[in-house]
Amino acid sequence: MPPIRTPKSNTFSGAQAPADNLPKRRLLKSVPKGVKDARFGSSDHDWDGKYEQVIRTSTRIIFGSRFVLTDLLGLFENCPNLTSVELTGASRGSGNSLSRRALDELQEHLEWVPKLKKLILGEGEHNKLFMKATRALTKERPGLTVTLLQRHEVKKWGDWELEETKIDYKKGRVA
């Protein structure tokens, strides 16, 4: 039978352990990763009751063309660990799904998605109010890069190809 351990007693009753011998703090283990890429093609069939099983801390969420995200600001408010968000259409002319009001709300509430580093949006550079909100957002969040992505078709070698043009904004200016 192993010996029973008893607590040590110091000769001086008010003695405390030296600061060097304090126990080390251990960080909690993170939530399991889940799947790497979670694809939700439709908000009716793929999302309801299924997202809890596949989304974890490092899951990349991909919404399909038939997915309707009704509360984008709620996503930003309730998912503080988002680091990258891409809201672009799949083809040219699909436009931008993020409004100027949403950009203003992100600027006002810095506690929403504080780790957001990349925000990739569809076409919007022709709308002056949208561009003003984009510049103000990147000024307010210095670590954020907003990329405006344009897609257009170009005929090359007898075939049509989709080309992308990117404009990055950081700290209120074109990067």
Disulfide bonds with the S-S distance in Angstrom:
none
